[in-house]
Amino acid sequence: MIDQSYPNMTPVVIDFVSGKTAYRRKYGHSGGEAISRAVGIKKGHRPHIVDATAGLGRDAFVLATLGCQVHMIERSEVVAGWLDDALCRAMHDKKIGALITEKLSLTCGDSRAALLYVPFEPEVIYLDPMFPHREKSALVKKDMRMLQAIVGADDDADELFNVALSVAIQRVVVKRPAYAGFLADRNPQASIKTKKHRFDIYLVRAVRHV
Ligand SMILES: C[S@@+](CC[C@H](N)C(=O)[O-])C[C@H]1O[C@@H](n2cnc3c(N)ncnc32)[C@H](O)[C@@H]1O
């Protein structure tokens, strides 16, 4: 049945090889520097990251292209299916096949439990829970609106955040819209701001000893 509440929506296809995501890989990503600083990338240090709210895999892909090992977890079977399909296609691409095979992996499941069984020690846990979008203008938002229509609101994000704080080895990074409050009303140790977003950084040692 066609959902008439989204008449202008086109099917979502995640494409790491061509299109917008590939463009970011080749020519840089406006938030690339910010996300890189937020997860603690330094010369000679590429943290192992679990993206516990994988969604369309855009942030995970940027982090993988920056050299990090990234394990994605997505609980929506529909969205995880899109991601799996995108990974399978990209693995066979001449240019990025090796990067995808070496750096990106995926689990379909709820991170509140799945975080306990990731394939490596998660130095950094990255969270970008769904936040109701205010504006509908830019075309780039279409996929996100579609995603929101499918997965709904992530009302349990605070709970996921607490699990992440107890599992991460170094830090938890939370991506928020610039206008949004802190997740779980918890002040981060630092924030990195871009025009539209904010990356809130929670150093787990500092948090665990509060
Ligand atoms: C805003 S989207 C993330 C977008 C992503 N950062 C990107 O770059 O495409 C949030 C996603 O997190 C997923 N999610 C939320 N809570 C989750 C949980 N506890 N476990 C696994 N996935 C979760 C939602 O299903 C949704 O697909």
The ligand as a Gaussian input file, in Angstrom:
#p B3LYP/6-31G(d) Opt

LIG

0 1
 C       19.211000      10.092000      12.706000
 S       19.450000       8.453000      12.181000
 C       21.208000       8.325000      12.084000
 C       21.772000       8.904000      10.832000
 C       23.209000       8.528000      10.608000
 N       24.088000       9.179000      11.565000
 C       23.680000       8.824000       9.189000
 O       24.744000       9.465000       9.030000
 O       23.014000       8.394000       8.242000
 C       19.139000       7.489000      13.641000
 C       19.115000       5.981000      13.391000
 O       19.436000       5.317000      14.608000
 C       18.679000       4.158000      14.721000
 N       18.594000       3.825000      16.163000
 C       18.074000       4.572000      17.155000
 N       18.176000       3.958000      18.328000
 C       18.799000       2.779000      18.088000
 C       19.181000       1.677000      18.916000
 N       18.918000       1.659000      20.236000
 N       19.809000       0.641000      18.341000
 C       20.067000       0.631000      17.009000
 N       19.692000       1.630000      16.167000
 C       19.075000       2.692000      16.691000
 C       17.330000       4.544000      14.105000
 O       16.604000       3.391000      13.712000
 C       17.767000       5.423000      12.940000
 O       17.921000       4.669000      11.774000

